[in-house]
Amino acid sequence: MGNGFRHGAFALPIVALAGCVSSPVDYETTPVKIETAKGTVTCQLYTKDLVVWDRAIDRPATMSVKEADSICNAEGERRKRA
């Protein structure tokens, strides 16, 4: 059989699987604002089961992305335990 058949045989299952993958947008909650000593951080939180996705979507210029994301992750964890 030609090379195209062997590779084509795997294409259908991959395409079918790709249709089952959800987007993070499907799990977003309303963004929340967290007041910090450096200013307001706006967090995009996800469902309680997906706090690992929680991230900052806006932060003060004096704050690093990593620091802002940590604040949002901590907020997600806090809400998960509540």
C-alpha positions, 0 to 999 in steps of 0.5 A, spaced: 500 500 500 502 507 498 505 511 504 498 515 503 494 510 506 498 508 512 498 516 514 491 517 512 489 511 517 491 515 523 488 522 521 480 520 522 481 518 529 485 524 531 480 529 527 475 525 531 479 526 538 480 533 536 472 535 536 472 532 543 477 537 546 474 543 550 476 550 550 478 554 557 473 559 555 468 553 556 470 553 564 471 561 565 467 564 570 466 572 571 473 575 572 474 578 579 478 584 582 483 583 587 486 589 591 493 588 593 498 593 596 501 594 589 494 595 586 488 591 583 489 585 579 484 582 575 483 575 575 480 570 570 478 564 574 475 557 572 471 552 575 473 550 582 476 543 579 481 547 574 484 552 579 491 550 575 488 555 569 487 561 574 491 567 571 491 574 571 488 578 565 490 585 568 495 587 573 499 593 575 505 595 571 509 594 578 507 587 578 510 581 574 506 576 571 508 571 575 506 575 581 500 576 579 498 569 576 500 567 583 495 572 586 490 569 582 492 562 583 491 563 591 484 566 590 482 560 586 485 555 591 481 560 596 475 559 593 475 552 592 476 551 599 470 555 601 
